[in-house]
Amino acid sequence: MARVLTLVLGGGRGQRLYPLTKYRSKPAVPLGGKYRLIDIPISNCIAAGLNRIYVLTQFNSVSLHRHIRRTYNFDVFSGGFVEILAAQQTLDGSDWYQGTADAVRQNMRYVQQPDVDLVLVLSGDQLYRMNFDAMIRSHLESKADVTIASLPVTREAAAGFGIMRMDDSGRVVGFLEKPKTTAELMLVRTDPAWIDARGLDSRGRDCLASMGIYLFNRQTLVDLLMKTDYHDFGKEIFPTSIRTHKVQMHLFDGYWEDIGTIRSFYQANLELATAAPPFDLASAAQPVYTSPRFLAPSRLGGATIRGSLLADGCDIGEGAVIENSVIGLRCRIGRNVVIRNSVIMGADYYQLPTDLAAARANGHPAIGIGDDTVIEGAILDKNCHVGRGARIVNERGLDSTPETAEALVRDGIVVIPKDAVVPDGWSLNAL
């Protein structure tokens, strides 16, 4: 494990996650009340003993850098690190990253360090728990040049993935990006019995999707990147490597979710709050790490909370009702507030009493949620000021709306942007 280097790809502008990516990169987007998306791949690495990790990013990386600096500090004897590699001008080039493969190419000097044998390439915006030790072991045993993690999916779901075709040994012999027609699917279909024979229950799933998790022999990666000008792993590097190198598949059948849209982010968070979540944050065997904070326990003033996650440092007023929701750090929720099926990210800080008094004198709501407010089917980003009696509900069933200072609708979900001010009595019907 000491000779494995991990590269976590921070992604592009994150436009499908906008406005959550308005002020932060995708890996820095909060998750589950107290975590960030970047905590997932890094925690998977730590569980496997992989502690040499670079995070490649170029958009809004300040908050991500701050989070990593505060969270991932290894002792001086382990040689471990988690460092940001942001796009920058160098003597070798001045371009921004043009894609996932180009991002790695522009940082090749780190890959070519003398004590690196294998390079693990991960995405920074996926939610899953994987044993990378098993993937590395199967890679070495098969003497592969590249190993790709693969997830069984149905034919209906296959249209959203790159689909692989295997031979009996698990070697990848075919690949098709997002097949749409029945004829295309038949070219890459896998016999469910092949999946069942490897200890998994296919449940009728007969397509094997690439998860965007790649393990390369270091020299193979160098050759693939330096002898081509390809920009993307999934669309270009991977199909090329199948023709020129031995590419193996590592079969995975646990929970895996690509957090790439507002809808997928919203659903993944609410699933974390269910009684039997598909991804259990409270795993003793493989915990999720995040920034340590010194916050007081949350105070509940006669509130009713059902099927929800509640983070540290919250103050929830009398008569509040919270159902099937995620409540983030330092949330201040007033009396008789109703929150259902919503993700409330909380606050980065507590307002000082002097700031609260000044805000109220100017008719400005404090950070938090004012009395008698109703919130349903919504995402509230951090540090939102929501006044009394507001109604944040998509009652007209809108799919999307233009962005205003207070809110917008994406994928049918009301999103209140970071630091937004929602005045007393505001309603989505005003948009």
C-alpha positions as CSV (number, residue, x, y, z in Angstrom):
1,M,0.0,0.0,0.0
2,A,3.0,2.3,0.6
3,R,3.7,2.3,-3.2
4,V,0.1,3.2,-4.3
5,L,-0.6,6.8,-5.1
6,T,-4.3,8.0,-5.1
7,L,-5.6,10.8,-7.3
8,V,-9.1,12.1,-6.5
9,L,-10.6,14.0,-9.4
10,G,-12.4,17.1,-8.3
11,G,-14.5,17.4,-11.5
12,G,-15.3,20.5,-13.6
13,R,-17.5,23.4,-12.8
14,G,-20.3,21.3,-11.4
15,Q,-23.0,23.1,-13.3
16,R,-25.6,20.3,-12.7
17,L,-25.0,20.8,-8.9
18,Y,-25.4,24.6,-9.2
19,P,-26.0,26.6,-7.0
20,L,-24.4,24.3,-4.4
21,T,-21.2,24.7,-6.5
22,K,-21.5,28.5,-6.8
23,Y,-18.9,29.1,-4.1
24,R,-17.2,25.7,-3.7
25,S,-15.9,22.8,-5.8
26,K,-18.0,19.6,-6.1
27,P,-15.9,17.6,-3.6
28,A,-16.5,20.4,-1.0
29,V,-20.3,20.1,-1.2
30,P,-21.7,19.2,2.3
31,L,-23.2,15.8,2.8
32,G,-25.2,14.1,5.6
33,G,-25.3,17.1,7.9
34,K,-21.6,17.2,8.9
35,Y,-19.5,15.7,6.1
36,R,-18.3,16.8,2.7
37,L,-18.3,14.7,-0.5
38,I,-14.5,14.5,-0.5
39,D,-14.6,12.7,2.8
40,I,-16.1,9.6,1.1
41,P,-13.2,8.6,-1.2
42,I,-10.6,9.7,1.3
43,S,-12.2,7.6,4.1
44,N,-12.3,4.6,1.7
45,C,-8.5,5.1,1.1
46,I,-7.7,5.4,4.8
47,A,-9.6,2.2,5.5
48,A,-7.4,0.4,3.0
49,G,-4.1,1.9,4.3
50,L,-3.8,4.3,1.3
51,N,-2.5,7.6,2.7
52,R,-0.7,9.3,-0.2
53,I,-3.6,11.2,-1.8
54,Y,-3.7,14.1,-4.2
55,V,-7.0,15.9,-4.9
56,L,-7.1,17.5,-8.4
57,T,-9.3,20.6,-8.7
58,Q,-9.5,23.9,-10.5
59,F,-12.8,25.6,-9.5
60,N,-13.6,27.3,-6.2
61,S,-11.0,25.2,-4.3
62,V,-10.5,27.5,-1.3
63,S,-13.1,25.8,1.0
64,L,-12.0,22.4,-0.1
65,H,-8.4,23.2,0.7
66,R,-9.4,24.6,4.1
67,H,-11.4,21.4,4.9
68,I,-8.6,19.1,3.9
69,R,-6.0,21.1,5.9
70,R,-8.1,20.9,9.0
71,T,-9.1,17.3,8.7
72,Y,-6.4,15.1,7.2
73,N,-3.2,15.4,9.2
74,F,-1.0,12.2,9.3
75,D,1.8,11.7,11.7
76,V,5.4,12.4,10.5
77,F,6.4,8.7,10.6
78,S,3.7,7.5,8.2
79,G,4.7,9.7,5.3
80,G,1.0,10.1,4.6
81,F,-0.6,13.2,3.1
82,V,-3.8,14.6,1.4
83,E,-2.9,17.6,-0.8
84,I,-4.7,19.8,-3.3
85,L,-3.3,20.0,-6.8
86,A,-5.2,23.0,-8.3
87,A,-4.8,23.9,-11.9
88,Q,-1.9,26.4,-12.2
89,Q,0.4,27.9,-14.8
90,T,3.8,26.2,-14.9
91,L,6.8,26.1,-17.3
92,D,5.3,23.0,-18.9
93,G,1.9,24.5,-19.6
94,S,-0.6,27.3,-18.8
95,D,-3.9,25.7,-19.8
96,W,-6.7,24.7,-17.4
97,Y,-7.5,21.0,-17.1
98,Q,-9.3,19.9,-20.3
99,G,-10.7,16.8,-18.7
100,T,-10.0,14.0,-16.2
101,A,-7.1,12.5,-18.1
102,D,-5.6,15.9,-18.9
103,A,-5.7,16.8,-15.2
104,V,-3.6,13.9,-14.4
105,R,-1.3,14.6,-17.4
106,Q,-0.6,18.1,-16.2
107,N,0.5,16.7,-12.8
108,M,2.6,13.8,-14.2
109,R,5.6,14.8,-12.1
110,Y,3.8,13.6,-9.0
111,V,2.9,10.3,-10.6
112,Q,6.5,9.7,-11.7
113,Q,7.9,9.8,-8.2
114,P,10.3,6.9,-7.8
115,D,8.4,5.1,-5.1
116,V,5.1,4.7,-7.0
117,D,4.1,1.4,-8.5
118,L,0.3,1.7,-8.8
119,V,-2.0,4.7,-9.3
120,L,-5.6,4.7,-8.1
121,V,-7.9,7.2,-9.8
122,L,-11.1,8.1,-8.1
123,S,-14.0,10.6,-8.4
124,G,-14.6,13.2,-5.8
125,D,-18.4,13.2,-6.0
126,Q,-19.5,9.6,-5.5
127,L,-21.1,8.0,-2.4
128,Y,-20.0,4.4,-1.7
129,R,-17.9,2.2,0.6
130,M,-15.4,0.0,-1.2
131,N,-12.5,-2.3,-0.1
132,F,-9.7,-1.0,-2.2
133,D,-7.4,-3.6,-0.7
134,A,-9.4,-6.3,-2.5
135,M,-9.3,-4.4,-5.8
136,I,-5.5,-4.0,-5.6
137,R,-5.1,-7.7,-4.7
138,S,-7.1,-8.8,-7.7
139,H,-5.2,-6.4,-9.9
140,L,-1.9,-7.9,-8.9
141,E,-3.1,-11.6,-9.0
142,S,-4.4,-11.1,-12.6
143,K,-1.3,-9.3,-13.7
144,A,-3.4,-6.6,-15.2
145,D,-2.2,-3.3,-16.6
146,V,-5.5,-1.6,-15.7
147,T,-8.3,-2.6,-13.4
148,I,-11.7,-0.9,-13.5
149,A,-14.4,-1.2,-10.9
150,S,-17.7,-2.4,-12.3
151,L,-21.3,-2.4,-11.1
152,P,-24.1,-4.6,-12.4
153,V,-27.0,-2.5,-13.7
154,T,-30.2,-3.1,-15.5
155,R,-30.6,-2.5,-19.2
156,E,-32.8,0.5,-18.4
157,A,-30.1,2.1,-16.3
158,A,-27.3,1.2,-18.8
159,A,-28.1,4.3,-20.9
160,G,-26.4,6.5,-18.3
161,F,-23.1,4.6,-18.1
162,G,-20.2,3.2,-20.0
163,I,-20.9,-0.5,-20.3
164,M,-18.2,-3.2,-20.5
165,R,-18.1,-6.6,-22.0
166,M,-16.0,-9.3,-20.4
167,D,-14.5,-12.7,-21.4
168,D,-14.7,-15.6,-19.0
169,S,-11.5,-14.5,-17.1
170,G,-12.9,-11.1,-16.3
171,R,-10.8,-9.3,-18.9
172,V,-12.5,-6.4,-20.6
173,V,-12.9,-7.0,-24.3
174,G,-15.6,-4.4,-25.2
175,F,-16.8,-1.1,-24.2
176,L,-19.7,1.2,-25.2
177,E,-20.4,4.6,-23.8
178,K,-24.1,5.1,-22.8
179,P,-25.7,2.5,-25.2
180,K,-29.2,3.5,-26.2
181,T,-30.6,0.9,-28.6
182,T,-31.4,-2.8,-28.1
183,A,-28.8,-3.6,-30.7
184,E,-26.1,-1.6,-28.9
185,L,-27.0,-3.3,-25.5
186,M,-26.7,-6.7,-27.0
187,L,-23.2,-6.0,-28.0
188,V,-22.1,-5.4,-24.4
189,R,-24.6,-7.6,-22.5
190,T,-23.3,-9.9,-19.8
191,D,-24.9,-13.2,-19.0
192,P,-26.4,-12.9,-15.5
193,A,-25.1,-16.4,-14.8
194,W,-21.5,-15.1,-15.2
195,I,-22.2,-12.5,-12.5
196,D,-23.9,-15.1,-10.2
197,A,-21.0,-17.5,-10.6
198,R,-18.7,-14.9,-9.1
199,G,-20.6,-14.8,-5.8
200,L,-23.1,-12.0,-6.5
201,D,-26.8,-12.0,-7.1
202,S,-27.3,-10.5,-10.5
203,R,-31.1,-10.1,-9.9
204,G,-31.6,-10.0,-13.6
205,R,-29.0,-7.3,-14.2
206,D,-27.1,-8.1,-17.3
207,C,-25.0,-5.0,-17.9
208,L,-21.7,-4.1,-16.2
209,A,-21.2,-0.4,-15.8
210,S,-17.9,1.4,-15.2
211,M,-17.9,3.2,-11.9
212,G,-15.1,5.6,-12.9
213,I,-12.7,4.0,-10.4
214,Y,-9.4,3.0,-12.1
215,L,-6.3,1.3,-10.9
216,F,-3.2,1.6,-13.2
217,N,0.2,0.2,-13.2
218,R,2.2,3.5,-13.0
219,Q,4.1,2.9,-16.3
220,T,0.9,2.0,-18.1
221,L,-0.7,5.3,-17.0
222,V,2.4,7.3,-18.1
223,D,2.3,5.6,-21.5
224,L,-1.4,6.1,-22.1
225,L,-1.2,9.8,-21.1
226,M,2.1,10.9,-22.6
227,K,1.7,9.1,-25.9
228,T,-1.7,10.6,-26.6
229,D,-3.5,13.9,-26.2
230,Y,-6.7,12.4,-24.9
231,H,-8.6,14.5,-22.4
232,D,-11.0,12.0,-20.7
233,F,-10.5,8.7,-19.0
234,G,-14.0,7.2,-19.5
235,K,-14.5,8.3,-23.2
236,E,-11.0,8.0,-24.5
237,I,-8.3,6.5,-22.3
238,F,-10.3,3.5,-21.2
239,P,-11.5,2.4,-24.7
240,T,-7.9,2.8,-26.0
241,S,-6.4,0.8,-23.1
242,I,-8.7,-2.1,-23.9
243,R,-7.1,-2.5,-27.3
244,T,-3.5,-2.0,-26.2
245,H,-3.3,-3.4,-22.7
246,K,-4.7,-6.1,-20.4
247,V,-7.7,-4.5,-18.7
248,Q,-9.4,-6.4,-15.9
249,M,-12.8,-5.8,-14.2
250,H,-13.2,-5.7,-10.5
251,L,-16.8,-6.6,-9.7
252,F,-18.6,-4.5,-7.0
253,D,-22.2,-4.8,-5.8
254,G,-22.5,-2.5,-2.9
255,Y,-24.3,0.9,-2.7
256,W,-22.9,3.4,-5.1
257,E,-24.3,6.8,-6.1
258,D,-22.9,9.4,-8.4
259,I,-23.7,12.7,-6.8
260,G,-23.8,14.7,-10.0
261,T,-27.2,16.5,-10.0
262,I,-29.4,18.4,-7.5
263,R,-31.9,15.5,-7.6
264,S,-29.2,12.8,-6.9
265,F,-27.7,14.9,-4.1
266,Y,-31.2,15.5,-2.6
267,Q,-32.2,11.8,-2.7
268,A,-28.9,10.5,-1.4
269,N,-29.1,12.8,1.6
270,L,-32.6,11.8,2.5
271,E,-31.8,8.1,2.1
272,L,-29.0,8.6,4.7
273,A,-31.8,9.6,7.2
274,T,-33.9,6.5,6.8
275,A,-34.1,3.7,9.4
276,A,-32.1,1.3,7.2
277,P,-30.0,3.6,5.0
278,P,-28.3,2.0,1.9
279,F,-25.1,3.8,3.0
280,D,-24.6,3.6,6.8
281,L,-22.6,6.5,8.1
282,A,-22.3,4.8,11.5
283,S,-20.0,1.9,10.3
284,A,-17.6,0.7,13.0
285,A,-15.5,-1.2,10.5
286,Q,-15.1,1.6,8.0
287,P,-16.0,5.0,9.4
288,V,-16.4,8.2,7.4
289,Y,-13.9,10.8,8.6
290,T,-14.4,14.5,8.6
291,S,-13.2,17.7,10.2
292,P,-13.2,17.5,14.0
293,R,-15.3,20.2,15.6
294,F,-15.8,21.4,19.2
295,L,-19.6,22.0,19.2
296,A,-22.1,21.7,22.0
297,P,-24.8,19.0,21.9
298,S,-27.9,19.9,20.0
299,R,-30.7,21.3,22.1
300,L,-34.3,20.3,21.4
301,G,-36.9,22.6,22.9
302,G,-39.9,20.3,22.7
303,A,-39.5,19.5,19.0
304,T,-40.8,16.4,17.3
305,I,-38.2,14.7,15.1
306,R,-38.9,11.6,13.0
307,G,-36.7,9.7,10.6
308,S,-34.0,12.5,10.4
309,L,-30.3,13.2,10.9
310,L,-29.4,15.9,13.4
311,A,-25.8,17.2,13.5
312,D,-24.0,18.9,16.4
313,G,-24.6,22.4,17.7
314,C,-28.2,22.9,16.8
315,D,-30.9,24.8,18.7
316,I,-34.4,23.7,17.7
317,G,-37.4,25.6,19.1
318,E,-40.5,24.5,20.9
319,G,-43.2,23.0,18.7
320,A,-40.9,22.4,15.7
321,V,-41.7,19.3,13.5
322,I,-38.9,17.7,11.5
323,E,-39.6,14.7,9.4
324,N,-37.5,12.8,6.9
325,S,-34.8,15.5,6.8
326,V,-31.1,16.2,7.3
327,I,-30.3,19.0,9.7
328,G,-26.7,20.3,9.5
329,L,-24.3,21.9,11.9
330,R,-25.3,24.9,14.0
331,C,-28.8,25.0,12.8
332,R,-31.0,27.5,14.6
333,I,-34.7,26.6,14.0
334,G,-37.4,28.7,15.5
335,R,-40.7,27.8,17.2
336,N,-43.4,25.9,15.3
337,V,-41.3,25.4,12.2
338,V,-42.2,22.5,10.0
339,I,-39.5,20.8,7.9
340,R,-40.3,17.8,5.8
341,N,-38.2,16.0,3.1
342,S,-35.5,18.6,3.2
343,V,-31.8,19.1,3.5
344,I,-30.8,22.0,5.8
345,M,-27.0,22.4,5.7
346,G,-26.7,24.6,8.8
347,A,-24.2,27.3,9.3
348,D,-20.4,27.8,9.3
349,Y,-20.5,30.0,12.4
350,Y,-22.7,31.3,15.2
351,Q,-23.7,35.0,15.0
352,L,-22.5,37.1,17.8
353,P,-25.2,38.8,20.0
354,T,-24.2,42.2,18.7
355,D,-24.6,41.0,15.1
356,L,-28.0,39.5,15.9
357,A,-29.2,42.8,17.5
358,A,-28.0,44.8,14.6
359,A,-29.7,42.5,12.1
360,R,-33.0,42.6,13.9
361,A,-32.8,46.4,14.2
362,N,-32.6,46.6,10.4
363,G,-35.4,44.0,9.9
364,H,-32.8,41.5,8.7
365,P,-33.5,37.8,9.7
366,A,-30.8,36.1,11.7
367,I,-29.0,33.1,10.3
368,G,-31.3,30.1,10.7
369,I,-35.0,29.6,10.2
370,G,-37.6,31.9,11.7
371,D,-40.7,31.0,13.7
372,D,-43.7,29.5,11.9
373,T,-41.8,28.8,8.7
374,V,-42.7,25.8,6.5
375,I,-40.1,24.0,4.4
376,E,-40.9,21.0,2.2
377,G,-38.9,19.3,-0.6
378,A,-36.1,21.8,-0.3
379,I,-32.3,22.2,0.1
380,L,-31.1,25.2,2.2
381,D,-27.4,25.8,1.7
382,K,-25.2,27.2,4.5
383,N,-25.7,30.4,6.4
384,C,-29.2,31.1,5.1
385,H,-31.3,33.8,6.8
386,V,-34.9,32.7,6.7
387,G,-37.5,35.1,8.2
388,R,-40.7,34.3,10.2
389,G,-43.6,32.7,8.4
390,A,-41.8,32.0,5.2
391,R,-43.2,29.2,3.0
392,I,-40.5,27.3,1.1
393,V,-42.6,24.8,-0.7
394,N,-42.9,24.0,-4.5
395,E,-46.7,24.0,-4.4
396,R,-47.0,24.6,-8.1
397,G,-44.8,21.6,-9.0
398,L,-42.3,23.7,-11.0
399,D,-39.4,21.8,-12.5
400,S,-37.1,24.8,-12.7
401,T,-37.2,28.5,-12.3
402,P,-34.7,31.4,-13.0
403,E,-32.4,32.2,-10.1
404,T,-33.3,35.0,-7.8
405,A,-31.5,36.3,-4.7
406,E,-33.8,34.1,-2.5
407,A,-34.2,30.8,-4.3
408,L,-34.4,28.8,-7.5
409,V,-36.0,25.5,-8.4
410,R,-33.9,22.7,-10.0
411,D,-35.2,19.2,-10.8
412,G,-38.4,20.1,-8.9
413,I,-36.5,20.9,-5.7
414,V,-36.4,24.3,-4.1
415,V,-32.8,25.4,-3.5
416,I,-32.0,28.4,-1.2
417,P,-28.4,29.4,-2.1
418,K,-25.6,29.9,0.4
419,D,-25.9,33.2,2.4
420,A,-29.3,34.0,0.9
421,V,-31.8,36.2,2.8
422,V,-35.4,35.1,2.7
423,P,-37.6,37.8,4.2
424,D,-40.5,37.4,6.6
425,G,-43.6,35.9,5.0
426,W,-41.8,35.0,1.7
427,S,-43.3,32.4,-0.5
428,L,-42.0,30.5,-3.6
429,N,-45.2,31.6,-5.3
430,A,-43.6,35.0,-5.6
431,L,-41.2,33.7,-8.2
